[in-house]
Amino acid sequence: MAYPKSWDLLAASLVAVLTAGLALAGITNPVLGLLMITLVPGYALVQAAFVGRSFSLIEKAMLSLGLSLVLTVLGGLLLNQTSWGLQPGSWAAWVGGLTLVACGVALLRREQPFLLGSSFSPRRFSFGFSGGQMLMVSLATIMVVGAVIVARNGAEEIHTTVTQFWLLPASSTNSDSLKLGITSTEIVPVDYRLELKAGDKVIQEWPTLKLEPNANWVNTINLPTDLGQGQKIDAFLYRLDAPNKIYRQTTFWTGQPVETSGK
Amino acid sequence: MNRPLFAQSGVLARRRQEAVVSATQVGGWGWFPVLSLLSGFGVLLLSVAYTGARVEQWWAAILFWVALLLMFVPTTIRMTSVEPSRKERLALITMLGMGLYLVKVLHSPIGFTFHDEFVHWRTALDINQTGHLFRENPTIPVSPLYPGLEILTDGLAKLGGLDIYTAGILVLGVARCVLVLAVYLFIEELSRSSRVAGLATLLYMGNPNFVFFGAQFSYESISIPLLAMVLYLTARRVRVHTIDRVGLNLAVILTIGATVVTHHLTAYAMTFFLVIWFLVTLLWNRVKQAVSLYKQNQNWREIWAMTKSEVKLYWKKAGKPSTQEWAAPAIGGTMLLSLVISLAWLVFVASLTVGYIAPVVRSAVIEVLKMIAGEASGRQLFKASTGQVAPLWEQLTGFASVGLILLGLPFGLLRIWRHAQNNPLALTLGIAALAYPASLGMRLTNSGWEISNRSSEFIFIAVSFAVALGFTEVWLSRKQNWEWVAAFTVCSSLIFLGGIIAGWSPYARMPGSYLAAADTRSIEPQSVQAAGWMYKELGPANRVAADRVNSLLMLSYGQQRMVMGGGDGINVAPIFMSQKLGGWEMDLIQKGKIRYAVVDERLSRYLPQVGIYYEAGEPDTYQHRTPLDLGALQKFNAFRGVNRLFDSGDIVVYDIGVLQNGLPEIVGFTSR
């Protein structure tokens, strides 16, 4: 099959248009994103800027990657000056537009850019590896992928048994009701006992709370109306397998709002 | 200018030999496929080692070093040979560079865990959420002012639909690829030898920051590759006389701009190097002529008059690119550009940088001077602030690494002096390499260690060139036999391993069980979940005080506004370390408008691995001999109005908003 001499620029333009179109439609793709941030704009610029024979293929490859990073960094600074800032759409417009302009310049600077070239040959894309060599490189790649999987699994499987216990006012303006919460990331189901006290007086008690691993328990309780301002409320959490030892404890003084908006 | 660098040396003859060998296998991959298999196996072993380390297996550390050597040694052996084609060398060096990048990626494969990563992650999160740059970051206030890394990450995250971590490691992987190729091409451009370039790049990977620090999610990891690109492009630009020069000019301008906005120290190192390069290019031949004339007629006036007329003639010719004198204006232009952009960015955008860097440099200089005067004892090498001493073999390897570089440098410098006097870039690199021995002295101080360590990434470009040249000329120029290859491989491996030992603390090299104030080893689910709870239940941007590690987590996972020395000039350590809240502590709380205090009670059980629990400047900085007092950490429980909102066993979150109104009444507390 014959192909245009500038098929590379057409492919780069296509990737740019596709990425921009998808981004504007709210669709993202990791491969297209990676290409558009780390390769394609730089490649287009290299093709536009270096039409002579000064650079070898590997030099152009390095410059394509490097200049893509450079153009993205500088593009980020420019986008920051706009009212919409760094958003998927503006990013797509920047890297896509840059690529199309650079491809256009490259086409203008190339001699006979639309001349049909020779047929595609599989060898062009085999990188010159023999069958055995390709097998070895493929095996090496598989081992690296395996290494990543092993490392990720190893990191994810580390368990730390944590029971989070918290006590907050139910709303930031009203401390007449409190929100109590337990999150368990223990390895096994755990039975708890929860006790809420105002001074020495037990306001409410939950004799048995069973939480499965990664389970939450949240409860909102209204405080007795006879409690005055500045009253100390203690919440004690016990494990039933060690019933006399306080496992977690929280304290809240009535009459105080808690900031939840960030200041 | 398109002439060999070492025309008078034996390198030329050997280069012909290399060319002949390479020509017989143009495009040949040689041993690359086999070595990729070994390297892949090394990466797999490394992953197993890390997994073993997470569950405290004794063999993990041994496997770690074996895996690294399996990646490094076979490639080194092959690179010493004259046989590999340029393509094979490039493939090998890129493979090794990327393999060593995976050492860091596999260390933390599901999230950031290094200290600086959390700071840059927060900056990236801010950009990601607001769509705008330059948001405040109290931990390292200058970080948002150099947003190159975060911009790239944001672009990929938004266009690729990726999270910040995944986008970050992909961007850094590409940058690592650029770094390795740019260093190789730069040295090759200079030496015109793919063998010297390959060996120099290999030795560059022995710099103490290559494997861990330079691969983390931090601005240097992007700026150093950009710096290498600037050097390569500038060196290439001097030689190119074609229609590509305009393109090269554009590439140089853009890359300098991107470097300056990415990292302060890299921008200054780049400018400094270009200044020296320019001066050497401009003055070196004139100095040589003047010395020669002086030797002939001993008349300085005559020499001065001749030099002046020469300089005038030089500037007249300067605009003509066909003359050999074109180099100086080209480099001068690049230097001026770098200088102007760096200064403009510093003055108009990042003026905070002075206040950030100056104290570190000042305290390093003071420490060095005190050490010289005998008023202070220096930092003990291979000894952690907890008192732990590195194993003997690590100490020996570390010293051997430095010793071998110091041994190799004179050979390389001598070669440059004898055979490259007409090459200003080679001379400039020779001068830059001399900074290495000077930087070693700074390693003996606490503040200077950081400067010395960070500068290694820059200095090693020059050091690796000089040492590779020395090795190639003196050792490998002899008839190749296995003894020489083995000796070179052992030396290179020692430099490589010594770099890792010197650059990264033993406890931080591998994952493992929790250690207190140990940055990467202190990142564990309990603290992470506490920060997540804070964000979910209390919202972002609350003013919070915490220890060093929980500050990082609250800053990033919790997106809180941490109160600390960097952003507020308030060192919160006394608030936690004091037995009671006195006037000084209350003043800190009120000035910092601190609403929440996060207490990690584990700090009362362990010594801090990094030498500090909160911030440098706290009592017993780098000299803690006992853990913190539990009573001091729990004192908030005793105050009326202080809410103990959250308890996860070791982490307790207090609402201390009531302290803004003064010290409240002390009440009782039922301790668990």
Boltz contact constraints between the chains, C-beta under 6 A:
constraints:
  - contact:
      token1: [A, 23]
      token2: [B, 159]
      max_distance: 6.0
  - contact:
      token1: [A, 28]
      token2: [B, 160]
      max_distance: 6.0
  - contact:
      token1: [A, 28]
      token2: [B, 161]
      max_distance: 6.0
  - contact:
      token1: [A, 30]
      token2: [B, 160]
      max_distance: 6.0
  - contact:
      token1: [A, 30]
      token2: [B, 162]
      max_distance: 6.0
  - contact:
      token1: [A, 33]
      token2: [B, 156]
      max_distance: 6.0
  - contact:
      token1: [A, 33]
      token2: [B, 159]
      max_distance: 6.0
  - contact:
      token1: [A, 33]
      token2: [B, 160]
      max_distance: 6.0
  - contact:
      token1: [A, 34]
      token2: [B, 160]
      max_distance: 6.0
  - contact:
      token1: [A, 36]
      token2: [B, 159]
      max_distance: 6.0
  - contact:
      token1: [A, 37]
      token2: [B, 155]
      max_distance: 6.0
  - contact:
      token1: [A, 37]
      token2: [B, 156]
      max_distance: 6.0
  - contact:
      token1: [A, 38]
      token2: [B, 174]
      max_distance: 6.0
  - contact:
      token1: [A, 49]
      token2: [B, 247]
      max_distance: 6.0
  - contact:
      token1: [A, 49]
      token2: [B, 250]
      max_distance: 6.0
  - contact:
      token1: [A, 50]
      token2: [B, 244]
      max_distance: 6.0
  - contact:
      token1: [A, 50]
      token2: [B, 247]
      max_distance: 6.0
  - contact:
      token1: [A, 52]
      token2: [B, 242]
      max_distance: 6.0
  - contact:
      token1: [A, 52]
      token2: [B, 243]
      max_distance: 6.0
  - contact:
      token1: [A, 52]
      token2: [B, 244]
      max_distance: 6.0
  - contact:
      token1: [A, 54]
      token2: [B, 240]
      max_distance: 6.0
  - contact:
      token1: [A, 54]
      token2: [B, 242]
      max_distance: 6.0
  - contact:
      token1: [A, 54]
      token2: [B, 244]
      max_distance: 6.0
  - contact:
      token1: [A, 58]
      token2: [B, 90]
      max_distance: 6.0
  - contact:
      token1: [A, 62]
      token2: [B, 181]
      max_distance: 6.0
  - contact:
      token1: [A, 65]
      token2: [B, 174]
      max_distance: 6.0
  - contact:
      token1: [A, 65]
      token2: [B, 178]
      max_distance: 6.0
  - contact:
      token1: [A, 66]
      token2: [B, 178]
      max_distance: 6.0
  - contact:
      token1: [A, 66]
      token2: [B, 229]
      max_distance: 6.0
  - contact:
      token1: [A, 70]
      token2: [B, 254]
      max_distance: 6.0
  - contact:
      token1: [A, 70]
      token2: [B, 255]
      max_distance: 6.0
  - contact:
      token1: [A, 70]
      token2: [B, 258]
      max_distance: 6.0
  - contact:
      token1: [A, 72]
      token2: [B, 152]
      max_distance: 6.0
  - contact:
      token1: [A, 72]
      token2: [B, 155]
      max_distance: 6.0
  - contact:
      token1: [A, 73]
      token2: [B, 148]
      max_distance: 6.0
  - contact:
      token1: [A, 73]
      token2: [B, 151]
      max_distance: 6.0
  - contact:
      token1: [A, 73]
      token2: [B, 258]
      max_distance: 6.0
  - contact:
      token1: [A, 74]
      token2: [B, 257]
      max_distance: 6.0
  - contact:
      token1: [A, 74]
      token2: [B, 258]
      max_distance: 6.0
  - contact:
      token1: [A, 76]
      token2: [B, 151]
      max_distance: 6.0
  - contact:
      token1: [A, 80]
      token2: [B, 132]
      max_distance: 6.0
  - contact:
      token1: [A, 80]
      token2: [B, 133]
      max_distance: 6.0
  - contact:
      token1: [A, 85]
      token2: [B, 131]
      max_distance: 6.0
  - contact:
      token1: [A, 85]
      token2: [B, 132]
      max_distance: 6.0
  - contact:
      token1: [A, 86]
      token2: [B, 131]
      max_distance: 6.0
  - contact:
      token1: [A, 86]
      token2: [B, 154]
      max_distance: 6.0
  - contact:
      token1: [A, 87]
      token2: [B, 131]
      max_distance: 6.0
  - contact:
      token1: [A, 88]
      token2: [B, 158]
      max_distance: 6.0
  - contact:
      token1: [A, 91]
      token2: [B, 155]
      max_distance: 6.0
  - contact:
      token1: [A, 91]
      token2: [B, 158]
      max_distance: 6.0
  - contact:
      token1: [A, 91]
      token2: [B, 159]
      max_distance: 6.0
  - contact:
      token1: [A, 128]
      token2: [B, 27]
      max_distance: 6.0
  - contact:
      token1: [A, 133]
      token2: [B, 29]
      max_distance: 6.0
  - contact:
      token1: [A, 133]
      token2: [B, 33]
      max_distance: 6.0
  - contact:
      token1: [A, 136]
      token2: [B, 33]
      max_distance: 6.0
  - contact:
      token1: [A, 136]
      token2: [B, 37]
      max_distance: 6.0
  - contact:
      token1: [A, 137]
      token2: [B, 33]
      max_distance: 6.0
  - contact:
      token1: [A, 137]
      token2: [B, 36]
      max_distance: 6.0
  - contact:
      token1: [A, 139]
      token2: [B, 37]
      max_distance: 6.0
  - contact:
      token1: [A, 140]
      token2: [B, 36]
      max_distance: 6.0
  - contact:
      token1: [A, 140]
      token2: [B, 37]
      max_distance: 6.0
  - contact:
      token1: [A, 140]
      token2: [B, 40]
      max_distance: 6.0
  - contact:
      token1: [A, 143]
      token2: [B, 40]
      max_distance: 6.0
  - contact:
      token1: [A, 143]
      token2: [B, 41]
      max_distance: 6.0
  - contact:
      token1: [A, 143]
      token2: [B, 44]
      max_distance: 6.0
  - contact:
      token1: [A, 144]
      token2: [B, 40]
      max_distance: 6.0
  - contact:
      token1: [A, 144]
      token2: [B, 43]
      max_distance: 6.0
  - contact:
      token1: [A, 146]
      token2: [B, 44]
      max_distance: 6.0
  - contact:
      token1: [A, 147]
      token2: [B, 43]
      max_distance: 6.0
  - contact:
      token1: [A, 147]
      token2: [B, 44]
      max_distance: 6.0
  - contact:
      token1: [A, 147]
      token2: [B, 47]
      max_distance: 6.0
  - contact:
      token1: [A, 150]
      token2: [B, 47]
      max_distance: 6.0
  - contact:
      token1: [A, 150]
      token2: [B, 51]
      max_distance: 6.0
  - contact:
      token1: [A, 151]
      token2: [B, 47]
      max_distance: 6.0
  - contact:
      token1: [A, 151]
      token2: [B, 50]
      max_distance: 6.0
  - contact:
      token1: [A, 151]
      token2: [B, 106]
      max_distance: 6.0
  - contact:
      token1: [A, 151]
      token2: [B, 109]
      max_distance: 6.0
  - contact:
      token1: [A, 152]
      token2: [B, 109]
      max_distance: 6.0
  - contact:
      token1: [A, 152]
      token2: [B, 110]
      max_distance: 6.0
  - contact:
      token1: [A, 154]
      token2: [B, 51]
      max_distance: 6.0
  - contact:
      token1: [A, 154]
      token2: [B, 54]
      max_distance: 6.0
  - contact:
      token1: [A, 155]
      token2: [B, 109]
      max_distance: 6.0
  - contact:
      token1: [A, 155]
      token2: [B, 110]
      max_distance: 6.0
  - contact:
      token1: [A, 158]
      token2: [B, 54]
      max_distance: 6.0
  - contact:
      token1: [A, 160]
      token2: [B, 524]
      max_distance: 6.0
  - contact:
      token1: [A, 160]
      token2: [B, 525]
      max_distance: 6.0
  - contact:
      token1: [A, 160]
      token2: [B, 526]
      max_distance: 6.0
  - contact:
      token1: [A, 162]
      token2: [B, 526]
      max_distance: 6.0
  - contact:
      token1: [A, 162]
      token2: [B, 529]
      max_distance: 6.0
  - contact:
      token1: [A, 162]
      token2: [B, 648]
      max_distance: 6.0
  - contact:
      token1: [A, 164]
      token2: [B, 533]
      max_distance: 6.0
  - contact:
      token1: [A, 164]
      token2: [B, 648]
      max_distance: 6.0
  - contact:
      token1: [A, 165]
      token2: [B, 647]
      max_distance: 6.0
  - contact:
      token1: [A, 166]
      token2: [B, 645]
      max_distance: 6.0
  - contact:
      token1: [A, 166]
      token2: [B, 646]
      max_distance: 6.0
  - contact:
      token1: [A, 246]
      token2: [B, 672]
      max_distance: 6.0
  - contact:
      token1: [A, 248]
      token2: [B, 647]
      max_distance: 6.0
  - contact:
      token1: [A, 249]
      token2: [B, 647]
      max_distance: 6.0
  - contact:
      token1: [A, 249]
      token2: [B, 672]
      max_distance: 6.0
  - contact:
      token1: [A, 250]
      token2: [B, 644]
      max_distance: 6.0
  - contact:
      token1: [A, 250]
      token2: [B, 647]
      max_distance: 6.0
  - contact:
      token1: [A, 251]
      token2: [B, 644]
      max_distance: 6.0
  - contact:
      token1: [A, 252]
      token2: [B, 643]
      max_distance: 6.0
  - contact:
      token1: [A, 253]
      token2: [B, 641]
      max_distance: 6.0
  - contact:
      token1: [A, 253]
      token2: [B, 643]
      max_distance: 6.0
  - contact:
      token1: [A, 258]
      token2: [B, 655]
      max_distance: 6.0
  - contact:
      token1: [A, 260]
      token2: [B, 538]
      max_distance: 6.0
  - contact:
      token1: [A, 260]
      token2: [B, 539]
      max_distance: 6.0
  - contact:
      token1: [A, 261]
      token2: [B, 539]
      max_distance: 6.0
  - contact:
      token1: [A, 262]
      token2: [B, 539]
      max_distance: 6.0
  - contact:
      token1: [A, 262]
      token2: [B, 540]
      max_distance: 6.0
  - contact:
      token1: [A, 262]
      token2: [B, 541]
      max_distance: 6.0
  - contact:
      token1: [A, 262]
      token2: [B, 542]
      max_distance: 6.0
